[in-house]
Amino acid sequence: MDSVTMLYEYLDDIALALSFDYGANHNAKEIPFAQLHCQRLGIKHLVIPLQFMHDYFKSSLLAGADAIPEGHYSSENMRSTVVPFRNGIMLSIACGIAESNGLQKVMIANHFGDHAIYPDCRTSFIDAMNEAMVRGTFKHIMLEAPYTAITKTEIAKHGKLLGVNYAETWSCYKGRDRHCGKCGTCVERKEALREAGIEDKTDYEE
């Protein structure tokens, strides 16, 4: 939901979009939707394979659908879904691709609701990563994270105004044929759509 919204909201600023296939349960569901929207908007889309993360990192996100906890993101058990330094790795790659393609900035769609669980989504991390990218590149590549201080509901409201069809997005961390409706990201998805006044056309198991 978040990345697709950013794709539409910042369309004029985006020259290239990246998806990362790191062996997460939901990658096979999420990436085709990214391809769909990029094709629709005329944005070049690359899929970067990161199989080593699945092979060597420890996270319930990489351990199969049954390993994903259910409940709200405020619950302690949701910490198991953290993939260690995931955004740091992906942003480093994105930074290198940006400089290799003559681009000036990298964008990420992290949001305020991620802060409690994911340390690599917080303002302090974004600021530090921006500093590293600026200092570590000849072009002084900058990192922009426009949703860092807003909630998923507010993002959904942006998408509503833009006419984003959220039925053409994937959230569920279990990555089955249908959204489970019970994992943290499904619960957050339901809340955001409801509070934004958007009819939820997601196909849930429950």
N, C-alpha and C positions, 0 to 999 in steps of 0.2 A: 504493500500500500504506500509506504513512505517514499521509496525510490521512484515508483511510477508517478506519484504526485509531483515529485521534484522534476522528473523528466518533462512533464507537461508545463509546470509553472515556470521553469527556467529553460524552456525549449530554445530560445534565441541565444542562450549562452553555451549550449552543449553541442560539441562537435563529435564526440565519441563516447559511447557507453560501454562499461565493462560489467560482466558477470563473472563470478568465480565459482568454479565447480570443485569444492573441497571435500566432497564425499558426504555432505550432510544429508540427512534423511529426505529433506524437502527440495534439494537442488533440482532433481528431475522434474518437479512440478513448477518450481519458481522460474527457472531459466527460460522455458518456452514462452511464458507470459512476457518476460523482458524482451525477448526477440520479437514478439508480436507488436508490442508498443513501439519499439525502435523502428521496425519496418514501417509501421503506420505513420510515424513522424519523420521518416527519412533520415534517421540517425544511424550511423555505422555502429554495429554492435559486435564486440569480441567476447568470447568465452575463454577464460584463462583456467587451465587445469592445475589444481593444487592437491593432487592425490596424497602427497606426503603428509598433509595435515590430518587426513583420515587415518593414515597408517601409523602416525607417531604421536598424535595429540590425544588427550583424554577429555572427553565431553559426552554427555548423553545425546547431544545433537549428532554425534558421529557413531552412535552405538545401536541404532535401530529404533523403530517406532515405539517398542515396548519400554524402552529406557527413558522416554520423555515423561517428566512429571506432569500432573494435572493440577490446575488451580490458578490463582492470580499471581502476577509477577511480584507482588509484595510478599509472597510466601518464600520462606528460606530455601525450600527444596528447588526453587527455580535456578539457584546458583549452579546446579549441575549442567545447565544448558550453555554455560560460558565455554567458548572455544578460546583457549589461552592466546592472547594478543592477536586475535583474528584481524581486527581492523588495522592494527599496526602493520601486519604483513601485507594486507590487501592495499592499503594506502601507499605503502612503499613501492609496490609494483605499479600502481596507478600513477604515482609520481614519475617513475622511470618511463612509462609509456607516454605520459604527457610531454615530457621533455624530448623524447625521441620523435614525437609528432609535431613539435613546434607549438605546443599548447602552453597556456600560461597558468592554468589552475586546475585543481581537482575538487570535485564536490562529493559530499557524502550526506545521506539522509537520516543520520541518527537523530533521535528526539529526546525530549525531557523524560519520557516514561522509561527510557533505557537506563537512566542514571543509577538507579538503586542496585541493579544487578550487574550491569556491564561496565567495568572500569574504563574500557576503551571506547566508550560513547560519551564520556563526561567532558565538560568544558575544559577542565585542566589538561586532559589528554589531547583534545583537539588543538588547544593552544600550543602545547609542546610539540605536537606532530607538525603543525604549521611552521613553527620555528625551525625544526629539523629539515623540512622540505625546502624552505627558503635558503637556509645556510648550505644545504647539501647539493644544490643544483646551480648550474651556470645561469639559467633563466630565472632563478629565484621563484620556483613554482610555489603557488600559494594554495592553501587548503581552505575551502569554504564549506561551512556546515550550517545552512540557513534555518534548520529546524531544531537546533540544539536546545533552545530555550522554550520550545512550545510542545504541547502534548499531541498525542496521536489523534485525539478528537479535533484539535485545531488544524492538523494536517488534512484530516478528512473534510473539514469545512472548506479548506482551500480547494481540494479536489472536487467538491460539490459545485463550486463556482466555475471550475474549469471543465465540468462535464465528464470527469473521469469515471469510467465504468469499473467499479471495484470488483464486480463479478469476474473481471478479467485480470485478477491478481491472485496471488497465493500467499497465505500466511502460515498455515499449520506446520509445526515442527515435526509432526509424525510422518508426513509425506505419503500418506496413503491415497487411495483413489478419491476420497472426499475429506473435507476438513473435519477433524475430530470434534471440534466445538468445546473442548475441555482443557486443552493445554494453555499455557500462559499467553501465547500469541493469539490463539483463537479467542480467548476471553477478552483480551485487549481489543481485538478486531471488532467483536460484537459491541463492546462498550463505545468505541469510537464511532461506528456507523450509527448506532442508536442515538448517541448524544449529538451527532452532527445532523440528525434528521434525514438520514439516507436509508432508503429501503434496503434491507440486507438480503441480497439474492444469492448469498453464499450457500453452497450445497454442503450441509453439515450431516455428520453421521447420526447425531442425536435427534 
